[in-house]
Each structure stands twice: as C-alpha cells, then as structure tokens.
Amino acid sequence: MHGLGNDFVVIDTRARPLALTTALALRIADRREGVGCDQLVTIEPPRPEDPGSVAFMGIRNADGCVVEACGNATRCVAHLLMEEAGTDTVTIGTLAGVVVANRAGADEVRVDMGPARIGWDQIPLAEARDTLHLDVGIAPFTDAVAVSMGNPHVVAFVCDAEAQGLAVFGPSVERHALFPARVNVEIVTVREDGRLRMRVWERGSGITRACGTGACAAAVAAMRRELVPRGPVTVLLDGGPLTIDWRVADDHVLMTGPVATAFTGVLDGGLLP
Ligand SMILES: N[C@@H](CCC[C@H](N)C(=O)O)C(=O)O
C-alpha cells in the first residue's frame, strides 16, 4: 500500500504469527532483492495496554529498526481494518500511543495522531535546549524547530525547499549527536498562498515521497513560529497534499489524506519462514 507514494509492505500476522527479525525486515524492504518499501508494517492482535484498540500496528523502517509512528501507514492500516469491519471508525494501538481514525471520503482517511510533543526531553534531545529555536550546527538547520509526533522530527524553514541538498545534509542531521534516537529531517517553505511545501529525509529510510508524521511536525512547527495561523493547513509533499490541523481544544494533530492499495496477495518467493 502507499500514502502519497510513501510505500509499505503490510503483513497481517493476526492469524499467522510472524517472527519478524531485523534480517527478514531488511530483505523484504530491499528494493533490489525483496519486495521493496519505505516501511514494513505488521497488523498484530491488540495489546491489553491499548484500550479500545482492535489491532496493534508494528512499524519498521527500511533499515530494519523498529519505530513508534508512521502517519501514512496508519491511514492505510485504518482503511484495511475499517473495510474488514464495515465501520467508519477504528482504534489502533501503536508504540506512540492509541490512535483513532475515521473515513473522510472514498479513499481518504483522517487520523487523530494525538498531541504534538515539544519538550526537549520528549523529542528527545541529548541536552536541554529550546525546541523552537534549535541550532543543530548544519545549514540550514541553524534555527530549526524540533517536534515529536511519537517519533522525532526536526524542521528547518527555508526560502526554497526545492533548492536544498537534502541527500547531502539529511544523513548528517539524522545522526547528529543532539538526537540520541536519531531524527526525521524536514525542510519547509511557507508559500505565499499559505500552504507548506515540505521535503523529507526519513530516519532509517532516506528520502521518501511523503511522511505523514513529518507533515504533522511541519504544520506544528509553522504554527508555533506563527508563520501560518493555527488551524487546518495544506502540506505539499513530493507525492501530493495532506491536510493537517493542530486542534486548539486538545492540542491533538489531525491528519487527512489518501490511501492506495498497489497489490494484495501472498508474499512468498522464499521471503517468509
Ligand atoms: N513515513 C512515515 C514515518 C515512518 C517512520 C520514520 N521514518 C521514523 O523513523 O520515525 C510517516 O508517514 O509518518
């Protein structure tokens, strides 16, 4: 499946448990030898600690590491589970917390991604720093904004996001000592029409065509800096637009966007044990 070209292999392990090792995840995610994807996602039985959830969503980046959140994959898994149950809403457990999703159109899903976390220790940063004006020491991240959506993000505002060498500075920012859990890296231009143009270097996956949690982080960062008014904003990714609303009532971030299924079937070819 994919959300705006951010693509996933989604494996339903509810009926058939899967011992997913890092080595196996790496093989499946490998675009040369495996199926190939930005993230590998498992649908698992619900955990007792996730109240109201019908399933747990496990997420691994293409480098095999387990991560807490993935906005685009959450829309995809929510869509699958709502189709399966014939409902318009679904509650899913993730390592970042329990999220609630709703249908927002034929192939559109809205997810309440929960609160944005902005404390330095919530990102996390290696030391106490101002997350609204963060100097990472690598241009253009000399006055950046750090936000956690359950996973860590750092956002730099630039005049022209297209002109930036994301593949050059992305890896250095991702692994900078200031970010002990590494970080997802976003460059954002605030357009004259009020929309945000964002490009992303994802932790553990590199440049992707879209990042849902990254779009949430970019919108929160722009609103914290008062570059756009608090309320719904369109974030333009390489793969298309997402609508992000940082709700005033409870500080939750709502993400609305499309879901697409590329292929459904049996993953074999010797990949699974
Ligand atoms: N593509 C995702 C984010 C996936 C996880 C991220 N690379 C991380 O390491 O935190 C999204 O749509 O949010």
The ligand as a Gaussian input file, in Angstrom:
#p B3LYP/6-31G(d) Opt

LIG

0 1
 N        6.720000       7.580000       6.697000
 C        6.265000       7.732000       7.995000
 C        7.265000       7.791000       9.114000
 C        7.996000       6.474000       9.251000
 C        8.876000       6.402000      10.463000
 C       10.002000       7.384000      10.431000
 N       10.930000       7.172000       9.351000
 C       10.755000       7.310000      11.757000
 O       11.845000       6.743000      11.806000
 O       10.253000       7.834000      12.760000
 C        5.084000       8.661000       8.146000
 O        4.280000       8.732000       7.199000
 O        4.885000       9.243000       9.217000

